[in-house]
Amino acid sequence: MELYNYIKSFHLIFVVTWFAGLFYIPRLFIYHIEAWQKPSPDKEILSRQLKLMTRRLWYIITWPSAVLCTLFAVWLLILMPAWLQQPWMHVKLAFVLLLFGYHLKCHQIFKQLQRDQVKYTSKFMRIWNEGATIILFAVVFLVVLKSALNWIYGIVGMFVLMILLMLGIRWYKKVRDRNPNA
């Protein structure tokens, strides 16, 4: 049982650092996209610095955390195979697959920006930035409550969260439009 607690601790540590990377990388994407709208030489200086920052975040923190989080999760499932028969774990694993999809899409955007290909707007990135938040809420509630049956409350809660996030993004845009230094 002591081994289980150590493995669980490492799993949680790497969950936190993985999400930290997934929360911060879209912010860097936003800054990178907005840097492309600046005149030279600011555009080139900012782009070079943001490429370095995103590369370090992505390859030194986010990817290793994703891999280690997954390895420790698999180890936990080997130690507790009965979890795989519980409905809440099936739903959690579906959200984990969604998280990997989000991660891989971030990787694609990362690679595009490293090649100076700006294909998204900063507004899109602000909305995209909330994807990891929604997945985190879902996974934490599933793990803590261990219930996959209350779909109505869960779906309503997720929609309320998404609406609040969208309202927050719109409010922040209005604040930024009034005060560009905010």
N, C-alpha and C positions, 0 to 999 in steps of 0.2 A: 504494500500500500504506500510505503514511503517513496518508492520509485515512481509510482503513479503521480504523486503530488509534485515531484520534481519535473516530470515530463509535462504535466498540466501547467506548471508555472512557466516553463520555457515556451510552451505553446502560446500562452497568454501574452508573454513579453513580445513575442514576434508578431502576434495579432496586432498589438498596439503599435509597434514600429512600422508594420506593413501599412496599417491605416494612416499613420502619420505621413508616410510617403505619398499615399494616394490622396490625402487631403491637401498636401502642399504642392504636388506636381501640377495640378491644373491651375493653381495660382501663378506658378511660374510660367505656364503656358499663356495665361492672360497677359502677364507683363511682357512676355516675348512678342505676342501678337501686337500689343499696343506700342512696343518699341519700333515696330516696322512702320508705324505711322509718323514717326518723328523724322526731322530732317537729318541729313548727314552733317557731321560725323557721329551725332548722338545715336542714330539708328545702329550703326556698325559697332560702336563701343558697347552699347547696351546688349545687343544681340550676342556678341562674343561672351560677355560676362554671364548672361542668362543661359547660354548653351553650356558653359562650364558648370554652373550651379545645377542645372537640370541633369546633366550627365553624372555628376557626383551623387546627387540625391537618388537618381534612378538605379545606378549600378552599385553604389556602396551601401545604400539603406533599403530601398524599396524592393528590388529583386531578391537580394539575399534574405530579407525578412519574409517575403512570400514563400520562398523555397523552404526556409527553416520552419516557418509556421505550418506548412503542409507536411513536412516530415514528422514533426512532433504530433500533428493531428492524426496521421496514419498510425503512429506508434500508440497513441491513446486508443484508437479503434482496435488495434491488435490486443491491447490490454483489456479492453471492455467491448468485446464483439457484440454483446447483447444490445448495445446502443443502436446498431444497424437495423434492429427489428422494431425500433420505436418511430412512430409517425413524425414526431417533432424533428428527429434527426434527419429524416428524408427531406423535410422541408428546409432544414438548415443547410444540408448539402446542396440543395437546389440553389439557395442563395449564395453559397460558396462558389458554385459554378458560375453564377451571374457575376460574382466578384472577380473571378478570373477573366471573364469576358470584358469587364470594365478595365481591368489591369492591362489586358492585351490591347484594347483600343487605346488606352493611354500610351502604351508602348509605340503603337503606330503613329500617334500624334507626335510623340517625342522624336521619333526617327524623322518625320516630315520636317519638324522645326529645326532639327540638327542639319538638315539639308537646305535650310532657308525656304522651305515650302510652307507658306501660310495658307491653309485651306479653310480655317474656321474663324469666326468673329470672336471678339472678346465677350460679347453677349452670350453666344452659344457656350463658351467655356465657363462662364459664370453659372449657367444652368447645369452643364456637365459636371461641374465641381460638386454638385449636391448628390450625385449618384452614389458615391461611397457612403455618404451620410445615411441615405435611405437604407442601403444594404446593412450598414452597421446597426441601425435601430432594429431592423427585422431580426438579425442574427442574435443580438443581445436579448431581446424579448423572448425569442424561441428558446435560447439556452437557459435563461433564468426561469421562465414560466413552464417550460417543457410541454407546451400545448400547441398542437397543430390543428385543433378542432375549432377554435374560435375565429374562423375566417372572416365572418362579417365584421367583428370588431377590429380585426387586424387590417382588413382592406379599408374600412372607414378611417382608421387611425393613420394608415399610410397616405391616403388621399388628403387628410387634414394636414399631415406633415408636409406633403408636397405643396399644397396651397400656401401654407405658412412660409415655406422656403421661397416660393415664387414671389409672394408679396414682399418678403424681405429683400429679394434681389431688386425688385422694382423700386422699393423705397430707397435702397442704397444707390441706385442709378440716379434717382432724383437728387439725392444729397450730393453725389459726385458732380452732377450737372450744374448745381448751384455753387459748389465749392470744389474745383478740380484738384485741390491739394488734400481732399479728405481720403 
